Every structure is written in structure tokens, then in C-alpha cells.
């Protein structure tokens, strides 16, 4: 498998990584088997997060005795030093390791969060202390905001950036990726399958394999998924003109109904609906346990989505001209139907 240098970290990573969200849906033995199958296939870049419920713990059990084979990346969504320190210690315990290769700030999507992280008693202080103590080896961040990612990459504080990149959300190809290469910041492509929107890996994976310096981070739930992706990576992934035309056709069709989670619409909503979360509920359903989808923050988000007054303010801010009001109504209907079916199945 092709090896990628992750910017100035110097880490030599396989071009295909493992995203740890979907294994939350599996039993523990199933999850362990999936992770171990990845390692057997040479997929040794493992990415997860403190907030992915059981993911870290299951990965820790899967890599026990094989830690030296693994490039381990995890994340913390904390903004303050104390919480970040707590998250790191918990991650180390769950993952059964004494160091993390890449510790990432999870979801820096707005200036306020970034300022808190970088301010007095902010989470960056915890990261720097952990770096000095040898508990982490490199610092990165993830984001869904292009503006924030473009601002953070040149700062010198971060050695990796994780950002959505696929042939639907292809803006990074001409913006963020060249900037990351210029500043020697390793690029990790989250959502190579567009968050579950693309069912066929063929075009999705082959498209991203065209770019140098990118590690693909697909969420994996089944052994056959990673086997297919690795087969694509090890095969002839060059694209013909016919391939590119078909890909553009799919992009034109799907892109008109696909929320990129840029969150430009968010501050305008008078009902304070978490619009991007609500619009992506189908994607979350495919990747997360039902118990999490129908409780807590997701349940609250979808309940708030029902209060939409259809003022249209969100649509005036959307750079992709999405019909957000219609899409939000469809997401609410989908969630209601899904919840009713789930509750009926439980008896």
C-alpha cells in the first residue's frame, strides 16, 4: 500500500486509515475483529475520539500487543486545560497505551472555540504539557469550517489537519490541501465516502488516491468494507475521462441536497436549531448506535428542528444554495419514522 508522509510530523502512514466512529454500533467482539482485520491488511493509521463512546476502549483491546504497529490518533473536544487533561488521561487508559501519536483538537469550527483553546488555562496548555511529558507526540485539529481551517493551518501550532474531503465536498483540492502542503501540515481526509452518502467506494476512494500527501480516514464497520477499500488502493486507481464524467454527474446530482456542515447558516437561525446536525441525521444513523441517536443531544436537536418557522434566513447564508427548509422537514420526518420503527422493534 502507498505510504504517505504526514507533513512535518515525519510519520510515514498508509494512505488508507481507519475511522473509529462506526464500530460503536457493533458488539465488542465484532469491533475488535474489524480493527484487527485492518491491521492485518496494513491499515495501521487508527483514528478515533474521546467522544465516540465505546470506540477508544474497543480499539485499545484490538491493538493490545500490537501497539508498535499502530499510528494512533484521537481527539478531545475540550476547550479548557483541566477538561482536556482529563480527556487525555481517559483516552490513554481506554486505548491501553502510554502515548498518543497525534492528539487532535476536535471540531474547531468557530473563532470563539479557538480563542478559548489558545487562551489562559486553555486546552493548548494541556497539549503542550502532554507533549513535553511524552504523552502525545504531535498536535493536530479537525474542523468542518473551511474559514477556520485556512486560518489555523499557517499558524504553526498544528502538525495535522483533519477535514472533510471527497468528490462531493471537493473544495479542499484547490484551497486547504495546497495550503497544508505549503506549511507541511499533514492532511487527513475525513468523510471520504461523504459521511455515508456514497454507497459505492470505487469512485470515492479512487478520486482521493489521485492526491499526494493525503491519508484517507473512512469510517469502517465491516471487514468487507476495508477489504474493498484496500483492494482499490492496491489496484489501478487511475481515472479515465469516462470515470470523471460519471463522477461529475453524481456530484451534480448529489451536491444539490448535501449539507457540507460549513455552519454558515447556524448563527442566523432564530429558533437556534443545530441545522447541520439535523440535516445530517441520516449519516449519523448509519454510523452511530441507535441508543445515542434517540437520546441526548441528537434527540434535543431533532426536537428543536420541529420548531422551524420556515423564515428562510438559513437559506440566504448557505453558500451552496441548498433548500434547507425542505431538507430540514425531510430530516424531521425521517427521524420520526425511524424512531417509531425502532421503538416498535424493541417492543
C-alpha positions in Angstrom: 0.0 0.0 0.0 1.2 3.5 -0.8 2.8 5.3 2.2 2.2 9.0 2.9 4.4 11.4 4.9 2.1 13.3 7.2 3.7 16.7 6.9 6.3 17.7 9.4 5.3 15.1 11.8 7.6 12.8 9.8 5.1 10.0 10.3 5.0 7.5 7.4 1.4 6.4 7.3 -0.5 4.1 4.9 -2.7 6.1 2.5 -5.7 4.2 3.9 -6.6 4.8 7.6 -9.3 3.5 9.9 -12.1 5.8 11.2 -13.4 4.7 14.6 -17.0 6.1 14.6 -19.0 3.1 13.2 -17.6 0.4 15.5 -19.7 1.9 18.2 -22.6 0.1 16.6 -21.0 -3.3 16.9 -20.7 -5.7 19.7 -17.3 -5.6 21.3 -16.0 -8.9 19.8 -17.2 -7.7 16.4 -15.4 -4.3 16.8 -12.2 -5.9 17.9 -12.2 -8.3 14.9 -12.8 -5.4 12.5 -9.9 -3.4 13.9 -7.6 -6.4 13.9 -8.5 -7.2 10.3 -7.5 -3.6 9.4 -4.1 -4.1 11.0 -3.6 -7.4 9.1 -4.3 -5.6 5.9 -1.7 -2.9 6.6 -4.2 -0.3 7.7 -2.2 0.9 10.7 -3.4 4.5 11.0 -6.2 4.4 13.5 -8.3 7.5 14.2 -10.9 7.8 17.0 -12.1 10.4 19.6 -12.8 10.7 23.3 -16.4 11.4 22.4 -17.0 8.3 20.4 -18.5 6.4 23.3 -17.0 2.8 23.2 -14.7 3.3 20.2 -11.4 4.0 22.1 -11.9 1.2 24.5 -12.6 -1.3 21.7 -9.6 -0.1 19.8 -7.4 -0.5 22.9 -8.4 -4.1 23.2 -7.9 -4.7 19.5 -4.3 -3.3 19.4 -3.2 -4.9 22.7 0.2 -6.5 22.0 0.4 -4.7 18.6 0.9 -1.1 19.7 4.2 -0.8 18.0 2.4 -1.5 14.6 -0.1 1.3 15.1 -0.2 5.1 14.4 -2.8 6.1 16.9 -4.7 9.4 16.6 -7.5 10.5 18.9 -9.3 13.8 19.7 -10.7 15.9 22.5 -13.4 18.5 22.1 -12.4 20.2 25.3 -11.6 23.9 25.3 -10.1 24.4 28.8 -6.9 22.9 30.2 -8.4 20.8 33.0 -11.1 19.1 30.9 -8.5 18.4 28.1 -6.2 16.8 30.6 -9.0 14.6 31.9 -9.9 13.6 28.3 -6.3 12.7 27.5 -5.8 10.6 30.6 -9.1 8.8 29.9 -8.0 8.2 26.3 -4.7 6.7 27.4 -6.4 4.4 29.7 -9.1 3.3 27.2 -6.5 2.8 24.4 -4.2 0.9 26.8 -1.2 3.0 25.8 1.2 5.5 27.4 1.3 7.8 24.4 -0.8 9.1 21.5 0.9 9.7 18.2 -1.4 12.5 17.1 -3.7 14.3 19.6 -6.2 16.5 17.8 -8.5 19.3 19.0 -11.9 18.0 17.9 -14.0 20.3 15.8 -12.5 23.8 15.8 -15.3 25.4 13.9 -15.6 28.9 15.1 -13.3 31.7 16.4 -14.7 31.6 19.9 -13.8 28.0 20.5 -10.3 28.6 19.0 -9.7 31.6 21.3 -10.7 29.6 24.3 -8.4 26.8 23.4 -5.5 29.2 22.9 -6.2 31.4 25.9 -5.1 31.3 29.5 -5.9 27.9 31.0 -6.9 26.7 27.6 -6.7 23.3 26.1 -3.5 24.1 24.2 -1.7 24.4 27.6 -2.7 20.8 28.3 -1.5 19.7 24.9 1.9 21.4 25.3 2.4 19.9 28.8 1.5 16.5 27.4 3.9 16.9 24.6 6.7 17.7 27.0 5.8 14.7 29.1 5.8 12.4 26.2 2.1 11.5 26.5 1.5 12.8 23.0 3.9 13.2 20.1 2.1 15.6 17.7 -0.7 18.1 17.9 -3.5 18.4 15.2 -7.0 19.6 14.8 -10.2 18.7 13.0 -12.7 21.1 11.6 -15.8 21.4 9.3 -15.2 25.1 8.7 -13.1 26.0 5.7 -12.5 29.5 7.0 -11.2 28.2 10.4 -9.1 25.5 8.8 -7.5 28.1 6.4 -6.8 30.3 9.4 -5.3 27.6 11.6 -3.0 25.7 9.2 -0.4 28.5 8.8 -0.2 29.3 12.5 2.5 26.7 13.2 0.6 25.4 16.2 -0.7 22.3 14.4 1.1 19.5 12.6 -2.0 17.8 11.1 -5.5 18.9 9.9 -8.4 16.6 9.5 -11.1 18.0 7.2 -14.0 16.6 5.0 -12.7 15.8 1.6 -14.5 13.7 -1.1 -15.6 14.2 -4.7 -18.8 15.9 -3.5 -17.0 18.2 -1.0 -14.0 18.7 -3.2 -13.2 22.3 -2.3 -10.1 21.3 -0.3 -8.4 20.2 -3.5 -7.7 23.8 -4.6 -7.7 25.5 -1.2 -6.9 23.7 2.0 -4.7 20.9 0.7 -2.3 23.1 -1.2 -2.0 25.4 1.9 -1.4 22.3 4.1 1.3 21.1 1.8 2.9 24.5 1.7 3.1 24.6 5.5 4.0 20.9 5.9 0.8 20.2 7.8 -0.3 16.6 7.3 -3.8 16.2 5.7 -6.2 13.6 7.0 -9.3 13.3 4.8 -12.4 12.6 6.9 -15.6 11.5 5.3 -14.1 10.1 2.0 -17.5 8.5 1.5 -19.3 11.8 2.1 -20.5 10.7 5.5 -22.3 7.6 4.1 -23.9 9.5 1.2 -21.8 7.5 -1.3 -22.5 3.7 -1.1 -20.0 2.7 -3.7 -16.4 3.1 -2.7 -15.0 2.8 -6.2 -15.2 6.4 -7.3 -14.9 7.9 -3.8 -11.6 6.2 -2.9 -10.1 6.3 -6.4 -10.8 10.1 -6.5 -8.8 10.8 -3.3 -6.0 8.5 -4.3 -5.1 11.0 -7.0 -3.8 13.5 -4.4 -0.4 13.3 -2.9 0.1 13.7 0.8 -3.4 12.7 1.9 -4.4 10.0 4.4 -7.9 8.7 3.8 -9.9 8.1 7.0 -13.0 6.2 6.2 -15.3 5.0 8.9 -15.3 1.2 8.9 -18.0 -1.1 10.3 -17.5 -4.3 8.4 -14.4 -6.3 7.4 -15.6 -6.5 3.8 -15.6 -2.6 3.7 -11.9 -2.3 4.5 -11.1 -5.2 2.3 -12.8 -3.5 -0.7 -11.0 -0.2 0.1 -7.6 -1.8 0.4 -8.1 -3.6 -2.8 -8.9 -0.4 -4.6 -5.8 1.3 -3.0 -3.6 -1.6 -4.1 -5.0 -1.8 -7.6 -5.0 0.5 -10.6 -6.7 3.6 -9.2 -6.0 5.9 -12.2 -9.2 7.5 -13.5 -10.4 7.6 -17.2 -12.3 10.5 -18.7 -15.4 8.4 -18.6 -14.8 7.9 -14.8 -14.5 11.6 -14.3 -17.7 12.4 -16.3 -19.6 9.9 -14.2 -18.2 11.3 -11.0 -19.2 14.9 -12.1 -22.7 13.6 -12.9 -23.0 12.1 -9.4 -21.6 15.3 -7.9 -24.1 17.5 -9.7 -26.9 15.3 -8.6 -26.0 14.7 -5.0 -24.4 18.1 -4.3 -27.8 19.9 -4.6 -29.0 18.0 -1.5 -25.9 17.5 0.6 -25.0 19.6 3.7 -21.3 20.2 4.0 -21.6 21.2 7.6 -19.8 24.5 7.0 -22.3 26.1 9.5 -22.6 29.4 7.8 -26.3 29.1 8.3 -26.1 28.5 12.0 -25.9 32.0 13.6 -28.9 33.2 11.6 -31.5 30.7 13.0 -34.0 32.5 15.3 -35.0 29.1 16.7 -31.4 28.1 17.4 -31.7 24.9 15.5 -28.5 22.9 15.1 -29.2 22.9 11.3 -26.2 20.9 10.1 -26.7 18.2 12.7 -30.3 17.8 11.8 -29.7 17.7 8.1 -27.0 15.0 8.6 -29.2 12.8 10.8 -29.2 10.0 8.1 -25.4 9.9 8.1 -25.3 9.8 11.9 -27.8 6.9 11.9 -25.6 4.9 9.6 -22.6 5.3 11.8 -23.8 5.5 15.4 -25.7 3.3 17.9 -29.5 3.8 17.9 -29.4 4.4 21.7 -27.3 7.5 21.1 -29.4 8.8 18.1 -32.7 8.7 20.0 -31.4 10.3 23.2 -29.3 13.2 24.5 -28.1 15.9 22.1 -29.4 14.2 19.0 -32.9 13.9 20.4 -32.8 17.5 21.6 -31.6 18.7 18.2 -34.4 16.9 16.3 -37.0 18.2 18.8 -35.7 21.7 18.2 -35.8 21.2 14.4 -39.5 20.6 14.7 -39.9 24.3 15.8 -38.6 25.6 12.5 -40.8 28.6 11.4 -39.5 28.5 7.8 -38.3 32.0 7.8 -35.6 31.2 5.2 -32.8 33.1 6.9 -30.6 30.0 6.8 -31.0 29.7 3.0 -29.8 33.2 2.5 -26.5 32.3 4.1 -25.9 28.9 2.5 -23.0 29.1 0.0 -24.3 26.0 -1.8 -27.9 27.3 -2.2 -29.4 24.3 -0.5 -33.2 24.2 0.0 -32.6 23.9 3.8 -36.2 24.3 4.8 -37.3 21.4 2.7 -34.3 19.3 3.7 -35.0 20.0 7.4 -38.6 19.0 7.1 -37.5 15.7 5.4 -35.0 15.1 8.1 -37.6 15.5 10.8 -40.0 13.2 9.0 -37.2 10.6 8.6 -36.2 10.8 12.3 -39.8 10.4 13.4 -40.3 7.4 11.2 -37.0 5.8 12.2 -37.7 6.3 15.9 -41.2 4.8 15.6 -39.8 1.7 13.9 -37.0 1.4 16.4 -39.4 1.6 19.4 -41.8 -0.9 17.8 -38.9 -3.3 17.2 -38.0 -3.0 20.9 -41.5 -3.9 21.9 
